[in-house]
Amino acid sequence: MKKINNDLYIGPQINEGNVKDLVNLGIRTIICNRPDNEGEGQTNIEFIKREAENHGLSVEYIPFSPLKLSMEDVKSFAGILEGKKKPIFAYCLSGLRSEQIAQLAYEYLEDKK
């Protein structure tokens, strides 16, 4: 898990068993940036969501394929960054896409000022 700042952490694909670890780290929101069924052995968002909700975490689903990030995706991510349920953990296959969208979302928020 990579710490971007006190509000945001980025990481690779998780499964239901990792949710408890995120709870123990104080995470309050999970963002999935990986489309369901993208890869073999991937845990789909519904399983993550069910486990996260059992622990009182919010779950957001902003999936996008590599090189197919939209401005709407960036705005959605930015909206979550502005929310109150922090810290946030965002993930995809390796964490790279989540880091990319986070950077763009922070730039978008900065430009809005």
C-alpha positions, 0 to 999 in steps of 0.5 A: 500500500502506498501512502499518497497523503493522510487522506489517500492510500493506493494499492493493488487488487484486494479480496474480501480477506483484506477488508479487515486489514483496511479497517484495522488501518483506519480506512473508511472508504474503498474505491475500486478502479478495476472493472469486474472480470478484467482478470482471472482470480480477481475478486469482483466488487460485490464481494468486496462491497458486502464485506466492507459494508459489514465493517461500516466502510463505504465502497465506491466503484469507478472502473476504467480500463487502461487508457480509457479514463474519462473526465467523468471518472476523474470528477467522480473520484474528486468528489469522493476526495472532497467527502468526509469518509477518510482515509480512502484506499483506492485500488486496481490491478497494480495500483497504477490506474488508481494513482493516475486517477488520483493525481488527475482528481487532485489537479481538477480540485486545484483548478476548481479553486 
